[in-house]
Amino acid sequence: MKGIILAAGRGSRMGSLTDTKPKCLTEIAGKTLLDWQMSAMRHAGLHDLVVVRGYRSEELSGNRYEVVDNLRWNETNMVMSLAAASDHLENFVCTVSYADIAYHPDAIRALQSSNEDLAIAYDEDWVSLWSERFRDPLEDAETFRHRDGQLLEIGKKANSLNEIEGQYMGLLRFSPQGWAHISALLSAISANDRDQLDMTSLLALLLERGVRIGTVPVSGRWCEVDSERDLELYQSRIKQTVGGHRPWHHDWRWD
């Protein structure tokens, strides 16, 4: 089994924080996002790690992980960063992580427990986090419907909270057969469509093709860092938890 971290993007909404380094090197709670991700994966038993680089690739090197490059990172979306790691996805069960999230190792353990060829983790308690991040939780939320551990719908504009039964976290698991479904889909669409395809759109297209996608519930203990405001919010919430006071349900830290 391998862990793959998709770290090719710049994260332009982070402002000057990503002028000289990729978004995954943003520090929060004493570590970079990348360090939190790698540590969570290793605590969950994943020690063979791969980082997909793009923006400021020279900042991501060393002997702690293998690297692959999305040389067209500024022209493509996240799915093509995933495809850059196809040699690994074709041959190993892989847990894939976005590079702008922090999470507890239990999220990885839960995802690894799935028997599906494709599976994604989702947060059941997403509303509390989104209510802190946005004045209106619907402002940055998409539809997510599932039944009996299977994804039914994802990625559409949500008109009410009833259409959102969880928040996709940016954590996925693929077996080689699961990756084969994705590879076949990518081969069937145009090069331009491949380049512009985001992950939730990919998942929606797979559903249209009748591909099963398992859903794995997680309750809190993760966060997404998409802006400087997010960073300030989380740092503030973490300070409030010092000494065990005012515990925060989305505090991902374990050490």
C-alpha positions in Angstrom: 0.0 0.0 0.0 1.1 3.5 -0.7 0.1 7.0 0.2 0.0 9.7 -2.4 -0.2 13.5 -1.6 -1.4 15.8 -4.4 0.8 18.9 -3.9 1.2 20.4 -7.3 -1.0 23.5 -7.0 0.0 26.9 -5.7 -3.1 27.7 -3.6 -3.5 31.3 -4.9 -6.2 32.1 -2.3 -3.5 31.8 0.4 -2.2 35.2 -0.8 1.5 36.0 -0.1 1.9 32.8 2.0 2.5 30.9 -1.2 4.6 33.4 -3.0 7.7 31.3 -2.5 6.5 27.9 -1.5 3.8 25.4 -2.4 0.6 25.5 -0.3 1.4 22.2 1.5 4.4 23.9 3.2 2.1 26.3 5.0 2.6 25.9 8.8 -0.2 25.3 11.2 0.0 24.2 14.8 3.8 23.9 14.7 4.1 21.7 11.5 3.6 22.2 7.8 0.5 20.7 6.3 2.7 18.2 4.5 4.2 17.1 7.8 0.8 16.6 9.3 -0.3 14.5 6.3 2.7 12.3 6.2 2.6 11.8 9.9 -1.0 10.8 9.9 -0.4 8.3 7.1 2.6 6.8 8.8 0.7 6.5 12.1 -2.0 4.6 10.1 0.6 2.2 8.7 1.4 3.9 5.4 5.2 4.3 5.1 5.7 4.3 1.3 4.7 7.9 0.4 4.7 9.7 -2.9 4.3 13.5 -3.3 3.1 14.9 -6.7 4.9 18.2 -7.2 4.3 21.2 -9.5 4.5 24.8 -8.3 7.9 25.5 -6.6 8.8 21.8 -7.0 12.3 22.5 -5.8 10.9 23.1 -2.3 9.7 19.5 -2.2 12.6 17.1 -2.1 14.5 14.9 0.3 14.5 11.3 1.4 11.3 11.2 3.4 9.1 10.5 0.3 9.3 9.8 -3.4 8.4 12.6 -5.8 6.7 12.7 -9.2 6.0 15.8 -11.2 3.0 17.3 -12.9 5.1 19.5 -15.3 1.9 21.1 -16.5 0.6 22.0 -13.1 -0.3 25.5 -14.1 -2.4 24.3 -17.1 -4.2 21.4 -15.5 -6.4 20.5 -12.6 -6.0 18.0 -9.8 -7.0 14.9 -11.7 -4.0 15.3 -14.0 -1.8 15.5 -10.9 -3.4 12.3 -9.8 -2.7 10.8 -13.2 1.0 11.8 -12.9 1.2 9.0 -10.2 -0.4 6.4 -12.5 2.6 4.0 -12.2 1.9 3.7 -8.5 -1.9 3.6 -8.9 -1.7 0.8 -11.5 0.2 -1.5 -9.2 -0.7 -0.7 -5.6 -3.6 0.0 -3.4 -3.2 3.8 -2.8 -4.6 6.2 -0.3 -4.7 9.7 -1.9 -4.8 13.0 0.0 -5.2 16.5 -1.0 -2.3 18.7 0.2 -4.4 21.5 1.8 -6.0 19.4 4.6 -4.9 18.1 8.0 -6.5 15.1 9.6 -6.2 12.5 12.4 -4.7 9.1 11.5 -8.1 7.6 12.3 -9.4 9.1 9.0 -6.8 7.1 7.1 -7.5 4.0 9.1 -11.2 4.3 8.4 -10.6 4.7 4.7 -8.3 1.7 4.6 -11.0 -0.4 6.1 -13.1 -0.1 3.0 -13.3 -3.1 0.7 -14.4 -1.0 -2.4 -12.1 -0.5 -5.3 -12.9 3.2 -5.0 -13.7 4.9 -1.8 -13.8 8.4 -0.3 -14.0 9.8 3.2 -16.6 12.3 4.2 -17.3 14.3 7.4 -20.6 13.8 9.0 -20.2 16.9 11.2 -19.2 19.2 8.4 -21.9 21.9 9.1 -20.2 22.9 12.4 -16.8 23.5 10.6 -18.4 25.2 7.5 -20.4 27.5 9.8 -17.2 28.8 11.3 -15.5 29.2 7.9 -18.4 30.9 6.1 -21.4 33.1 7.0 -23.5 30.7 5.0 -22.4 27.0 4.9 -24.0 26.7 1.5 -21.6 29.3 0.1 -18.9 26.7 -0.4 -20.7 23.4 -0.2 -21.8 20.9 -2.9 -24.3 18.1 -3.0 -23.3 14.9 -1.3 -25.7 12.0 -1.1 -25.1 8.4 -0.2 -26.9 5.3 0.8 -25.7 2.0 2.4 -22.1 3.0 2.1 -22.4 3.9 -1.6 -22.0 7.4 -3.2 -25.1 8.5 -5.1 -24.4 12.1 -6.0 -21.6 14.6 -5.6 -20.5 18.0 -6.8 -23.7 19.8 -7.8 -24.9 23.2 -6.6 -26.7 22.6 -3.3 -29.9 24.6 -2.6 -30.4 23.4 0.9 -28.5 21.6 3.7 -30.8 18.6 3.1 -28.9 17.9 -0.2 -25.6 17.6 1.7 -25.3 14.4 3.7 -21.6 14.9 4.4 -18.6 16.8 3.3 -16.1 15.1 1.0 -12.7 15.6 2.7 -10.2 15.2 -0.1 -9.2 11.7 1.0 -9.6 8.8 -1.4 -8.6 5.2 -1.7 -8.0 3.3 -5.0 -7.2 -0.3 -5.8 -5.5 -0.9 -9.1 -8.9 -2.0 -10.4 -10.4 1.3 -9.2 -7.7 3.2 -11.0 -8.5 1.2 -14.1 -12.0 2.6 -14.1 -10.6 6.1 -13.9 -8.0 5.5 -16.6 -10.6 4.2 -18.9 -12.7 7.3 -18.3 -9.8 9.6 -18.9 -9.0 7.9 -22.2 -12.6 8.4 -23.4 -12.7 12.2 -23.0 -10.8 14.9 -24.8 -7.4 16.2 -23.8 -8.9 19.6 -22.9 -11.6 18.0 -20.7 -9.0 15.9 -19.0 -6.9 18.9 -18.2 -9.8 20.8 -16.7 -11.3 18.0 -14.7 -11.5 18.4 -11.0 -11.9 15.6 -8.5 -15.6 15.9 -7.7 -16.4 16.1 -11.4 -14.4 13.0 -12.0 -16.3 11.2 -9.2 -19.6 12.4 -10.7 -18.6 11.1 -14.2 -17.7 7.7 -12.7 -21.2 7.5 -11.1 -22.7 8.2 -14.4 -20.8 5.2 -15.8 -22.2 3.0 -13.1 -18.9 2.7 -11.2 -19.3 2.0 -7.5 -17.8 4.5 -5.1 -17.7 3.6 -1.4 -18.3 6.3 1.3 -16.5 6.1 4.6 -17.8 8.3 7.5 -15.6 10.4 9.7 -16.8 12.7 12.5 -14.7 15.8 12.7 -10.9 15.9 13.5 -9.9 17.4 10.2 -9.8 20.7 8.5 -9.3 22.3 5.0 -6.9 25.2 4.7 -8.1 27.2 1.6 -7.4 30.8 2.6 -5.5 33.0 5.0 -8.8 33.4 6.9 -9.0 29.6 7.4 -5.5 29.6 8.8 -6.3 32.4 11.3 -9.5 30.6 12.3 -7.8 27.3 13.1 -4.9 28.9 14.9 -7.4 30.7 17.1 -9.4 27.6 17.8 -6.3 25.6 18.6 -5.1 28.2 21.1 -8.5 27.9 22.9 -8.0 24.2 23.4 -4.8 24.6 25.3 -5.0 22.7 28.6 -8.1 20.9 27.5 -10.4 23.9 27.7 -13.1 24.5 25.1 -12.4 21.3 23.1 -12.8 21.8 19.3 -14.4 18.8 17.5 -12.3 19.4 14.4 -9.0 19.5 16.1 -7.0 16.9 14.2 -3.9 16.8 16.4 -2.9 13.6 18.2 0.7 14.3 19.3 
